[in-house]
Amino acid sequence: MGLFNLLKKKDECFCKYVIEFPFKACELNDTTKEMSGVDAFKYLNEDKKKDICSNFEYSNLQNYFDDIGKKIINMKMSFIIKGVIHIEVFMREDLDEISKEKLLGFIKGQLSDGWGEDEFCFSKHGTKYQLLFWNNDDWYIKYI
C-alpha cells in the first residue's frame, strides 16, 4: 500500500477529510510515454481543470460505496499545486482508522477502475495525452 495524505478537520456539523496525490499523463495511443503531473499541469487550461473537477463532483461516487458512502455528504476535487490533485470529502461523522482506510481504498479504486477510466485528455504540440489519476503509489495522508 502506498502512502496516503489525509487531512482531517472536525467541524460542528461535519468532518472533512482531504486526500492528496500526484497525477501523471501519458500519450493516448502509447501509455509507455508518460509525462509528470508537473508538466501536464502546464498544458491543462483552467476550463479543462474545472471540467474535470465538475465531472468528479457530479458523479456521486458515494452512491457506489455501500457502508461509508451513506456517511459522505459531498466530495470536491481541485488541482491545488502543480501535479497534485486535492479531494475534499465531507462526512456526516468522524471515521475510525479502519473506515479511513476503506474510504481511501474506495477513492483510489474509483480513480483507477471507475470514474478515472474516463478519458480526460489534453493536447501538447499536436499530441494527445490522457490524465492518469491512478498510476502511482504516492498517495499520502496528513492530519490537521
Steps between C-alpha positions, in 0.01 A plus 500: 500500500631843408517796732183704533443862594185557699435835660231495764306797633212457739217752488172525690287329236744298290850360472718585203764265366739609226679252277792620290708321241716578198364424155666416168412500133587272211463514125152383409623235256822406681474462877874439530561868417421671830507862608526614861207679659715811533547508121138402430379781728662751261284380210168478686311825461271623778184396312629144463586482871152630589337245267691211658420617854131553417481156342641349820270700727182419306581130460356419847761230556381457859191325360730212400648464849266300724579562864717812516332653194191567709711717730640714216328837459702623204836468323691774318808475279753767411849540359675676789860516387684388195460127463281438808130415523311601815174325596290624791258249648234642731369235740201492734721361776861430587649173376698241691833379357350203316234721338765754396691224321177384334424857387848540353478159332162590353621835360816341360290219348259743335787700353652184356209274402192721496483873454871531417470278194331783311733658250593842635721623218698805401737582215866597499651601168242295307540184709204389709563405864274332754511585871577210731364536852573145600843406373712581803573386854549848644164550666556643846317596822543797734291591800419857604 
